[in-house]
Amino acid sequence: MIHIEYGTYDLYPWIPQGCVYTAKVLADAGIPNEIVAFEGGHAMTQDQVQDRMVPFFQRYLSFQ
């Protein structure tokens, strides 16, 4: 699973476009991915890291 996340107000306009394009290319190739758009800019907040990134990595990178 590949997780793609971007801010809808990113000051680099190619980043949201590139994220959406990349998610489509991955999906068309049968590669599982999830894409999340958040209201914000280029940087992520501590809440995003804690609430979304850490659980994602725990789910897919934990050894049990």
N, C-alpha and C positions, 0 to 999 in steps of 0.2 A: 504494500500500500504506500502510495506517495501522497503526502499532504502538501497542498499549495495554499498559501495565505497571502493576501495583499490588501493594502489600504485603498479605499475608493478615491481618496484625495491625495494619492501619492504625487509628489511634485515631479516625478519622472513619468510622463504619460505612457511610455512604452511598457512599464512594469505591469499595470493591470491588464493591458492588451496582451502582453506576452504570457501572463499567467493563464488567462482564459484560453489562449491558443494552445499552450502547452498541455493543459488539462484535456482539451479536445483531441489533440494528437495522441496522447497517452490512451484515452478512452477508445479511440478508433483502432488502436493497436492491441486492445484487450488488456491493457495494463491498469490495474485498479488504482484509482486516485480519488482524492476528495479535494474540493476547492472551497475556500472560505473567503468571502470579501467582508472586511470590517470597515466601519466608518472611521477613517483616520488617514494618516499620512504614511511616510516611509518607515517610521520606527514603530516597533511593537511596545506595548505597555507591559508592566510586570504582571498585571492580571491576565493578559493574553498568554504570556509564557506559562504562568502557573495553572491557568484553567484549561488551556488547550494543548500547548506544546508538550508539557511534561506528561500529561496522561497519554498523549499519542505515542511518545517514545516508550513509556512504560508498557503500553499495550503491545507494541511491535518489537521492542528490543529487550524485553525481560527474558531471563533464562530461568525456567522452572522445571 
